Amino acid sequence: MSIRHTQQVQPVREAKDWNPWSWRSREATQQPTYPDAAALDAATRELGGLPPLVTSWEIIELKRQLAEAQEGKRFLLQGGDCAENFDECDSNLISNRLKVLLQMSLVLVHGLRMPVVRVGRFAGQYAKPRSSDTEVRDGVELPSYRGDIINSPDFTAEGRIPDPQRMIKAHARSAMTMNFTRALIDGGFADVHHLEYWNLGWVGHSPLADDYQRMVQSVGDAVQFMETLSGGPVGNLNRVDFHTSHEALLLPYEAAQTRQVPRQWGWFNLATHFPWIGMRTAALDGAHVEYMRGLRNPIAVKIGPSVTPDQLLRLIDALNPGDEPGHLTLIHRMGAGKIAQALPPLLDAVRREGRRVLWVCDPMHGNTENSASGYKTRRFENIRQEIEHAFDMHRASGTRLGGIHLELTGEDVTECTGGARELTDADLQRAYRSTVDPRLNYEQSLEAAMCIVRKSTQLRTSKA
């Protein structure tokens, strides 16, 4: 038995020798080189004075829900764009993204028989890591596009210069996205009495439409039955909790919005509820780990197949030394061909040491490939296989898969092959809109949710 199970967990306190800018003493990878230091300083000062995008009590509530997910009482659904664009801060795009996440959560609640923690990968997902600092086209070499928060996707010398004022614009776009999302939810957009509001018009001919409509009818009948028995409305069925997340990649942007608040101890990143560290920036002695170790927000870190058990345990100790429930989520992204070999040693090490973490599967990033037609894509079959393997690996190790992390959109894109409509490489050119990574479209997202339910039901039935 782990020592951590036999000792009482100590009260969580502020990180020692830490402040929102202490990361500057560490190596900061994946950061742009701003040509004007004074302009960068002015932008971060302006950011520090702008109203926060989220509140400390929303952050603490999310941490409570994630702690319940660790105990198997909830399931985390985290999804959204690979990278948001400024020109896609559009009401239709936002509402369609919210619809698909709500529909997926309905599938999961219905099938898993437990509450779902809904976290959008948006309202701040404007930065993206790159494998190279430069990009070459037709013999011309320019700085890589690192997301709208840093530079422009236009392949011009002027457009690729990092501009700190883009951080101010990212804050404004995030605020508009958050405001509209909150307004939709508070206005009854998520009311389970009116599930028909969640339908996306273009999916009328989806092969999954009939299955989904039967599920909607089942939920509607259940709500009507409960309210008939009680003689009135049951609970708060006209709204849901919804939180946001993004990769905390651009450290000046994150640090500028990290603050102390009245009647709370510690520091909160008030730009998002749930920041995470990507695999490329998870070095134990790096700037991103140094920044994240001081936050009271729930945090996450992406774990790839090259991580060793010892590295992972040291990373957990750095990010969650107090072993606080709900604080740390580990998002494994191995790839369908590597998960069976790479994941079990990590699960076994964390279980042996008794660390409190929430395990989540990202079946997207380990399965990226280039199609014969030259498009970056992902095969739905590989995504499905990684989800199913993840459930199997956790069961064999005596751990629990508590969530899913997906790159998706509510639009009729053709970026990932396979799925219900059996999209092929030839279909990619029809509606490939992503500027960075391929996303699941509505049908594929819904099919992923159904895959989770089928696998979970299978394991539950076999255990019984």
Disulfide bonds with the S-S distance in Angstrom:
none
